[in-house]
């Protein structure tokens, strides 16, 4: 007998209009919806006139996981939804996916809203490489360990955080990372959506934050990268010479430091002295 399909179905992170047509269709068609919080999901289903049976599935209802798997084995289809956004992203679902894959059950994503990526694309920070961290550990000691490990990452960092810990976490980031550019993406897709942009020192002064937040932090910028050859290599050369370095040696050292040819550095030095 063919097994059923486990759909991982995105739901809105605030604005109900972000529900996709496909999500509504799949949620209507499946045999069962496995939801993180059935009361919350029922409201969403009522809004979209979906009448599919619901079962709770979260970290406290592992037994329901077995029931879901047995239905899938029988060829029934199940959609897994979280309270908001993508299931399995800082939400239940990942464990169910692992168990289903072990049983060779097909998994099908129904993409849609996600807080981390929505914040990242509006951040104006580097979107080419990023690390999604999600929620930091609960204890300050464990948090600092994670932040210390992340402090040398060059890529943009994305965190989820609750409003009551936000200020504390921003101050810890400031201590461990130093002052860096960051963006607080607040209440995404909702009426009070806003982006607070600045440096950690400034953002950490936030008073009584309200709502849901994603923190996007610039990756570490190594000091060498701050210097572009055209801007700074002649200054570095001048400094070396002032410090008593032989001109020939200074040219060699600058070429090495800025990954330039010695001839290019030499020519620029000659032009500068003209
Ligand atoms: N699965 C969800 C997703 O795909 O984005 C994330 C769920 S996680 C339990 C909840 C956290 O996501 C919140 O504490 C907050 O950091 C972030 N979040 C969710 N909705 C948000 C929104 N509308 N605006 C800003 N942050 C949001």
Boltz pocket constraint, residues with backbone or C-beta under 6 A from the ligand:
constraints:
  - pocket:
      binder: B
      contacts: [[A, 13], [A, 14], [A, 82], [A, 84], [A, 85], [A, 86], [A, 87], [A, 88], [A, 89], [A, 90], [A, 91], [A, 113], [A, 114], [A, 115], [A, 116], [A, 159], [A, 160], [A, 161], [A, 162], [A, 185], [A, 186], [A, 187], [A, 188], [A, 189], [A, 190], [A, 212], [A, 213], [A, 214]]
      max_distance: 6.0
